[in-house]
Amino acid sequence: MSTNSTAEGMTEGIDDKGRRRFLIAATTVVGAVGVGFTAVPFILSMQPSAKTQAAGAPVEVDISKIEPGQRLTVEWRGKPIWIVRRTQENLQELESLNALLRDPNSEAIQQPKYAQNATRSLKPEYLVVIGICTHLGCSPSFVKKDDPQAASIREGWKGGFFCPCHGSLFDLAGRVYQGVPAPLNLVVPPYTYLSETKIMVGVDHKEGAA
Ligand code: FES
């Protein structure tokens, strides 16, 4: 169900041109024969192409194979979606970072209401975020605290995301550190649990869902 953003963008551009040409032609015909047919081209122009629909379609993800401490990347609407399975240790360490972060309580609207909590998630074990830096849009690297480069990222690094473009840092809840160029926490997309081992990205969670 994944899509290629570049290919989609190009296709939509071509579709738009074709649609514009069609509407100009249709308008000319309407001008000649009267207003009785105006509804037809309008309705056609409102119908999204199959590719446009596919590009925005929700993505179902099996999270059962993600090991503790690992990250899975999928694509939704041409964007990387990261799903990180956090360990208990990771979750405990999140609290110790609050004083170092720009928006530790996620007050800026960068997540749905149901993810505006201490772990920015529906279930603390799994973080779901859009993997795009909120500075200028690079895709940060996932750096665990025991990775070789961790020491050069920051003293006492507890794991998280490092954007090499201009040095922004985010913790394992996607919260941005103070003193870096990125102004905001990473965005949490709409998502919901279909079961214990499956999530759907692109659909908002409703109370009472799995
Ligand atoms: S784009 Fe990430 S730090 Fe600039």
Boltz pocket constraint, residues with backbone or C-beta under 6 A from the ligand:
constraints:
  - pocket:
      binder: B
      contacts: [[A, 133], [A, 134], [A, 135], [A, 136], [A, 137], [A, 138], [A, 163], [A, 164], [A, 165], [A, 166], [A, 167], [A, 168], [A, 181], [A, 182]]
      max_distance: 6.0
